[in-house]
Amino acid sequence: MAFEAGDLNQAQRYYSEALDFFRRSGSDRELLDCLNNLGEINYLRGQFGEARNYWKECSNICSQTGYAQGMIEPLTTWAPAHRLELLQEGKQYLDRAWKIAEETQALKEQA
């Protein structure tokens, strides 16, 4: 609610508290949501390095747990957070997200 209302400070407090809880509880999907939202909050504040850290952790958890579809959002939101000198790295993340999206779609069509 605070995030949608534009209160980034309050949203960050809520998501940080939730992040601690979900780390302890082992709820991966909720943990991923918190990491992605904290990344977005930091991105909106212009804190690109911190945003990338959250999104990278989110991406790493997705890789470790095999939750490929969960990687699409952090990888695509992570890419614009890169500054000009990191555009090539950002493109690699977009290419990876695109590949995952294609693979996910192919699996859905096979089912």
C-alpha positions in Angstrom: 0.0 0.0 0.0 2.8 2.5 0.9 4.6 1.7 -2.3 1.5 2.4 -4.5 0.9 5.6 -2.5 4.4 6.8 -3.3 5.8 6.6 0.3 9.1 5.0 -0.6 10.5 5.3 2.9 7.5 3.5 4.5 7.5 0.9 1.7 11.2 0.2 2.2 10.6 -0.3 6.0 7.7 -2.7 5.3 9.6 -4.7 2.7 12.8 -4.8 4.8 10.8 -6.2 7.7 9.1 -8.7 5.5 12.4 -9.6 3.9 13.8 -10.6 7.3 10.7 -12.7 8.0 10.7 -14.5 4.7 14.4 -15.2 4.9 13.8 -17.0 8.3 10.6 -18.7 7.1 12.0 -20.1 3.9 9.1 -18.7 1.8 11.0 -18.3 -1.5 8.3 -16.7 -3.6 7.5 -14.1 -1.0 11.2 -13.5 -0.5 11.6 -12.9 -4.2 8.8 -10.4 -4.2 10.4 -8.5 -1.4 13.8 -8.5 -3.1 12.3 -7.3 -6.4 10.3 -4.5 -4.7 13.3 -3.3 -2.7 15.2 -3.3 -5.9 12.6 -1.1 -7.5 12.4 1.2 -4.6 16.2 1.8 -4.7 16.0 2.2 -8.5 13.3 4.9 -8.2 15.6 6.7 -5.7 18.5 6.5 -8.1 20.4 4.1 -6.0 21.3 1.8 -8.9 24.0 -0.2 -7.2 21.7 -1.1 -4.3 18.9 -1.9 -6.7 21.2 -4.2 -8.7 22.2 -6.0 -5.5 18.6 -6.8 -4.6 17.8 -7.9 -8.2 20.9 -10.0 -8.4 20.1 -11.8 -5.2 16.6 -12.4 -6.5 18.0 -13.8 -9.7 20.4 -16.0 -7.8 17.7 -17.5 -5.7 15.6 -18.2 -8.8 18.6 -20.0 -10.4 19.2 -22.0 -7.2 15.6 -23.1 -6.8 14.9 -23.7 -10.5 12.1 -21.1 -10.5 12.9 -19.8 -14.0 9.8 -17.8 -14.5 10.5 -15.8 -11.4 13.7 -14.6 -13.0 12.0 -12.7 -15.8 10.9 -9.7 -13.8 14.1 -9.1 -11.9 16.2 -9.6 -15.0 14.1 -7.2 -17.1 13.9 -4.6 -14.3 17.6 -5.0 -13.5 18.7 -4.1 -17.0 17.5 -0.5 -17.1 19.2 0.1 -13.7 22.6 -0.2 -15.3 24.3 3.0 -16.1 25.6 3.7 -19.6 28.9 1.9 -19.0 27.0 -1.2 -18.0 24.6 -1.4 -21.0 26.3 -4.4 -22.4 25.8 -6.3 -19.2 22.2 -5.1 -19.1 21.7 -6.5 -22.6 23.0 -9.9 -21.4 20.4 -9.9 -18.7 17.6 -9.0 -21.2 18.8 -11.7 -23.5 18.8 -14.2 -20.7 15.3 -13.1 -19.6 14.1 -13.4 -23.2 15.5 -16.9 -23.5 13.8 -18.0 -20.2 10.5 -16.5 -21.4 10.7 -18.4 -24.7 11.6 -21.7 -22.9 8.7 -21.1 -20.5 6.3 -20.5 -23.4 7.5 -23.6 -25.2 6.9 -25.7 -22.1 3.4 -24.3 -21.8 2.7 -25.2 -25.4 3.9 -28.7 -24.9 1.6 -29.3 -21.9 
